[in-house]
Structure formats: C-alpha cells, structure tokens
Amino acid sequence: MLTDDQLNHIRKFASPSRESGYTRSIYSYPAKFLSHLPQELIKIFTQEGDRICDPFVGGGTTGLEAMLLNRQFIGYDINPFAILVSRVKTTYISKEELHEGLKVIHRNIESLKEQSNDYLDSTDKECLGKLISSELNFLASSIKKASLNATLRDFFSLALIHVTKLIGRRDFEERENWQHLSMIPMFTRKCNKMIDAVSSLPHSVQFPPTFHLGSNHDMDVPEHSIDFILTSPPYLEVDVEYQQIQIQRRSLGKSKRTDFISKLLGTQPLPKKDLCWTGQGGSFYWSNLERSLSGSYRILKPNRCLCIWTGFKTKENQRKLITTIKKVHFNLLEVISIPLSDNRTASSRSTHHKRNTRMLKEDSIYILTK
C-alpha cells in the first residue's frame, strides 16, 4: 500500500508543467507523458537495475527516464513512428557527427533536385505551395539517399517530420508571400536544437533501453520478469492522430491529413482503428485493452505495480476501465485524479471545423498491483 505522503507527492508532481533538459522536448508525440510523471513514479516504485516495461511506448518518455535513472527498460508499440521517436530521444550522438551529417544533407539537396522522390500527393502540394513542396521532397530524398548510418538517418528524419508538422499547421492567411518562404532555414534551426539535445545525453549507459515494433497483446517477455509497468493507452473519446500530419490552409478552404511520415519511413499507414482502437461503438477499445492488460499481468512480478495514465469524458467509461482492470485480476490500489487546465486549445483541425471538442477536464493515474 502507498502511504499518505507518497499519495500527496504523486498528486503534487502529476500536475502539468513545462518540460526541459536532455531530449525531453525535441518532439511532442500526441498525448505524450510529461517527463516528470514517469520520473517520479519510477523513483517511488523501483530501484536501480529494476526492469521496467511500457506496453504503449509512444514517444519514449518512460524509456528515456528509465535510462537516465539507471533502470532496465523494454517498450512495445505497433506504430513505426513511435519507435523512431523513442530511438532518437534515447540515443547519444556526438555534435561533430551530427554537424557533419547536416552538411552532407545540404550538399545533396542541389544534386537531387532533378531526381528526388515524391513524398506528397497533389492536395498536399496545393496546400503547401510549390516551393515548400519541392524543398520537402528534396530534403526527404537527401536524407534517404545520403551516406548516413541508420542512427543519423533517424535523427534527421525526425527533424524533418517536426518541421513539416509546424509548416502544415502554420496560419499563413495574413502573409501573402508565404508560398515563397523557404523551409530549409527552419529545418536547419530545428536540427541545431536537436543536436544540442541529443549530444547532451549520457555517452554510455549501463542499461540501453530497447524498443520493439509489435503488439503488446503478445510481448516476447518472460513471465513474472518485470518490476514495474508504466503506460498510457490510447484515449477512448479523444481524436488523436499518431501517424499523420495535419495540413491546413484557411485561405484555400482546405484541411487534410498527409501520409508523409509513412512515406518517409517506408512503412504502410496503419488503420486508425489499430492505433486508437476506434469503432464498434467502443467495444473494440475495451476488448483490446483487456488483452493488453492481460499481457501486462503475465509479465509483471507478483506484488509489483502497474500505473496507467489516462482520462475519460464520462463516468461510465471510468467505471468500464475499473471493471476491465478487475476482470484480468489486477487489484486497484488507488485512483489519483489530476484536473487539467481550462485554457488549453483544441487541435487546429477541430477549431477549423467548429467542432464541439468537449476537452477532457481531468486525467487520472490508476495504480494497480498483482
């Protein structure tokens, strides 16, 4: 059981706050953990050398904090982009190697202008404009074709994805010349910020985290081998886009989601029902969650804890979660609710379409034991 002091401590640090340090803020993965939450929970529930698992690895926040706290870590996700983000956030690369890689990419851009691959469809190009569309294809082709190792290619791919995300959501309505503004300086600035972050990671660690592309329904992890599980499953009632980039142009009356990430990574886009468990009136969500929790129960050591960070818009779905938890034989120790700020902004796509966003009023930490 947790003491009152521990519960009060969790309530205190679980409130949202700005992230900083190491690679914590190089990419904001959708519905991501804020780093101080897994950091403190890992300190409470584990010791150095313990083995931690995150079955929904997402942006790799738990893996990064486990590595920095000298814990072993294994994570699973079915989204190739999640694995990319996680690897970049936890892999040290020297400044010299990264700056040299950036020079190689810039040198290749000119030579590839006549032979670059096309990563955008016609509507993407219409929304982005001719110059930015061309530069995006040049940069993507340069990253793919340059003589870079896999670690460097991952790094620069993530930088390009981040910049594309910013450009796609930028409101150019009041800037008549936006179509003539190059994106290459923005890409260079983002790379330089990421270079500072990645090169600040420890040069070597005792327990490098491992990230596996695959389902958490059948994790290749021995029974009763994990000391602590910390995770955040998909949100049931929130439209989160894990694999696409939103491109929005109010002046053109267009808003769309591009498959640029999948094309850059050379992977097939996953159906949204697989990423977010949507469909079948919500029953698909609960059946998947039950299988995921069963897999977690199998690998967790007896008397150890699993923490789930999630939120629901209705009390009924909160009760369904608790029912599912008990169905797979976990004991529910505590539910700690964290109010969310009222001044948060909904996604640009939701506001563009004037939707009733019904944003979450609170998230909760569900603390379970086996």
Secondary structure, 3 states (H helix, E strand, C coil): CCCHHHHHHHHHHHCCCCCCCCCCCCCCCCCCCCCHHHHHHHHHHCCCCCEEEECCCCCCHHHHHHHHCCCEEEEEECCHHHHHHHHHHCCCCCHHHHHHHHHHHHHHHHHCCCCCCCCCCHHHHHHHCHHHHHHHHHHHHHHHHCCCCHHHHHHHHHHHHHHHHHHHHCCCCCCCCHHHCCCHHHHHHHHHHHHHHHCCCCCCCCCCCEEEECCHHHCCCCCCCEEEEEECCCCCCCCCCCCCEEEEEHHHCEEEEECHHHHHHCCCCCCHHHHHCCCHHHHHHHHHHHHHHHHHHHHEEEEEEEEEEECCCCHHHHHHHHHHHHHCCCEEEEEEEEECCCCCCCCHHHHHCCCCCCCCCEEEEEEEEC
